[in-house]
């Protein structure tokens, strides 16, 4: 194991934090994306309008600004809730809105909007004739979604999902500014202490490249799976 002047173990721990942050943010983004896509395709004006405002907000406000707003504003918000519970119901609790939670929520919230557009386009690309055929065979709406709509939607969504994941992965570097000890923050601290930035930043760049390469392989396998029965592989 590379010692890197004693910072090697901390860099490995930071890499673990980065992977956890990215995966949890992705799961949240996918959940929000599916909800957003459903809302934007809805004929209900409130659902459609809320989803439109959400995606417009994300496109217009920088990621770093949103992260800092959520980190500092989130703690103020949970403190206000704690005060209400204490003075109204004599419940004394303290909720620590830490940097990791802020990072997951912010990145998930940001990429939920992008995932929403990806999923919306993918849902619209599914042939309605197959959905109607499934219903004609007596399938319930849930069964039609599970066996027809979702698999075909994923086939169309995977390229966009893969691109969003790659951007999300690089966005995790922003959490270092709010105090989370990911590998970027460890590398920055080590660089300042030793005045040898390349010794630490190059391994971080290699680590991101390695994660991205493994991710590309996983998405390629998923694409092959969902492409089965649709022309050349």
N, C-alpha and C positions, 0 to 999 in steps of 0.2 A: 504493500500500500504506500502511495506517495505521501510523505510526511508534510512536504511543503512548509518547512520551517515551523512545524507544530500546528499549522492550520488545516492540514489534510482531513483529520477526523471531523472537524467542524464543517468543512465544505461538504463532506459526505452526508452529514446530518442535515445540512441546509438543502442539499439535493433532494433528500427524502421529504422535507417540508414542501419544496416546490412541486414535487409529484403529487403529494396529497392535496395541496391547494388546487392544482390544475384539475385533478380528477373530480373532486367534490364540486368545483365550480362548473365543470362540464355537465355533471348530473343535474345540478340546479338549472343550468342554462337550457338543457334539453327539456326539462319539465316546464319551465317558463315558456320555452319556444313552442311547445305543443299547445299550451293554453293560449298563447298569443295568436298562433295560426288559426286555432278554432274560433277565437273571438273575431279576428279580422274577416273570416269567411261567414260569420254570423250575420243574419239579417236584422238582429236586434241592434238598434242605434247606439245604445249605451255601451254594449260590449265592443262593438266595432269602433266606436269613438275612443273608448279607453285604450284599446290596443293601438290605435293610430297615434294617440298622444304619447304613449309609452315609446313606440319606435321612433317617433320624431324627436323626443327628448334625448334618447340615447345617441342618435345621429348628430345632434347639435352640441352636446356638452362633452368636453374632453374626458377621457377615462380617469386621468389623475385627479381632476377636479371632483368627479363623482366619488372617487375612493376616499378623498380627504373629507368631503362633506359627510359621507356615511360614517366614517370612522369617528370623527369628532362630534358630528350631530347625533350619531347613534348613541353614544355614551350619554349625551345630554338628555336624549329621549328616554332611555331606560332609567336614568336617575330620576326623571320627572315621574315615571310610572312607580318607581320605588317609593317616592315621597307620597304619592296619592295613596298607595296601599298602606303606608305607615300611619298617615294622619287620618285616613278614613276608616281603616279596618284594623289598625294596630298590628299590621303584619310587617315585621322588620326583615327585609331581605336586601341583598346587594347583588346586582348583576354586572359582571365585568364584561364590557363589550371589547374584547381583545382584538389584536391586529389580525390574527388568523381568521376569526369570524368575519371581521370587516372585509378582508380580502376575498373570502369565498362569496359572501353576499354581494359585494360590489361587482366582481368579475362575472358571477352568475347572472346578476341583474343586467349587466351590460350585454353579455352575449346571448341572453334570453331573447333580446330584441332581434339580433341577427339570425338566431336560430328560428325565430318565428317566421321571418321572411323566407328562409330556406325551406321550412316545412310547409308553408302556405303554397309556395310554388310547386313543391313535390306533390302535395295533395291534389292540386288543380291539374297536375299532369296525369293522374290516374284516370283510366278510361271509365266513364260512368256506365257504359254498357255492361261491363263486368260486374259492377256493383248491383245493377238492376237484375242481372242474371242470377247473382247469388241470392237476392231477395226472392226471385221467382222460384228458386229451388227450396224455399222455405227457411233459409238461414235467418237467424235473428240479427239485429243490427250489430250486436257485439261480435257475433261470429263472422259477419261480413267484414267488420273492421279487422279482426284478428287474422283471418285467412286470406282476404283479398286486398283490402285497402292499405293496411299497414305495411305488409311486405312490399307491395309495389311502390308505395310512398317512399320507403326506405331506399329502394333501388334508385329513385330519382334524387333523394336527399343526400346520399352518402358523399358525393363529390363536394357539395357545399358544406356538409358537416365536417368533412376532413379539413377543408380550408379554414373554417371557423375554429376548429381545434388547434390548428397550427398557430393562428394569431392569438388565441387564448393562452396558449402555452408561453408565448413570448411576453404577453401582457402580465404574467405573474411576476415579472421582474419589477413591476411598479410597486409591489407591496413592501419593498425594502424601505420606501420613503416613510411608511407609517410605523416602522419599528419591528416588522416581522423578520426573524432571523432566518431568511432563506439563503441560498448559496450566493446570490448577488450581494446581499448585505455583508455576509462573511467575507467575500472577496474584496469588497470596498474597504472594510475595516482593516483587513490584512494588508491591502495596498497602501493605505495611509500609514500603517505602523512600520512597514518595511521599505516603503518607497520603491517597490518593485511590482508595479501593477500587472505587467504581462505574466508574471509567474502565477498569478491567481485568476486573472480574467480569461486567459486562454483555456485553462481547464473548465471554467464555467461555460465558455462558448462550446467546447467539445461536449460537455454534458448535455447542453440543450440540443446540440446536433444529434447526439446519440438517441435522446428521447424522441426527437422528431423522426429519426430514421425508423425506429421501432414502431412508432405510430403509423407511419406510411405503410409499413408492411402489414400491420393489423387492418388498416382500412382497405388495403388491396385485397386481403383475404375476405373481408366482409363483402366487398363489391362483387367478387367472384361468386360468393354464396348467393347473393340476391340477384345476380345476373343469370342464374341457372334457368334455362328455358326461354331466354330472350336473345336468340341469335348467337353470334360468335362470341367465344370467351377470350 
